[in-house]
């Protein structure tokens, strides 16, 4: 919608502020006013805005800031909050925002229906507040600079340094660094993306042990072992006392890209455990996208993955950074005020450590399936079978699931 930008500190470099103003114009061509505010203890604040005028409105006669506030977003209920007909929606904020403290600010945001990234001049500081509209900051020795987009601040940064994003759904005191979360819809319901394998099954039992309300989401995508997985995942759900939902992803257009999707040879033994011979294109990304949609539509706060530390050595989408980066994006993937969060309950464990945990939790491993092939028994030769057998042996026991001799 717009760009908000500015700075707060004991000394604000006007050259830097001017560079930010110039860069920030890429998100709005109207306005461009920058206002100075004297704060306590000799500090100073500068607040500015470039407005992208909506198609249904005319250019505002008076540009932001309004009452020491700049706003990026849309206030849908500005008329209900007392804004006069003909006023820009942002004008109402000065009458409803409580800037007496950070907690008062956070609480006053509850009356707003719409999107916002706000910078607010107070007596001694600048507060910022955001739901899903972004704010980035960069700090030097005398001031903290901010703008709506990371690229607006990049010219200020030395090599290898990046501006930092204010966390979505938070309010922050830019002078002290104190922050508070803006409330969102949350509960203890966890949806586990479950394949019937060791990792996701252990993750589900671990979460149930920790007090989460656990349900299972299984994906069919045409893999060789899909039929056997579907049989066993129902048994696991029944033992867990969980609801089971099955969704299907059509991988028919990619069948030639992975041995799991056709009759190609499956890699065996240690070699099959240490390299992603059976990589399925973007599988985890597609599953997570479907899971986020299902979780949002059905009121789950958490989505749990069976990602683990061992397989991150061969599979990029098992790497912890993959989960972190996706998690960072989810505030922008669900409705305003919604909260869906990824979890990896066994993400820091190796395969033998996962088995150890599962044995302690009483996981019914006889119901689980790890083999890349279909059938009634594990083949005993593919990479997952090799890893599974070794993991149980390291724990001084044998796998209770049936294997071919």
Order of alpha helices (4+ residues) and beta strands (2+ residues): beta-alpha-beta-beta-beta-alpha-alpha-beta-beta-beta-beta-alpha-beta-beta-beta-beta-alpha-beta-alpha-beta-alpha-alpha-beta-alpha-beta-alpha-alpha
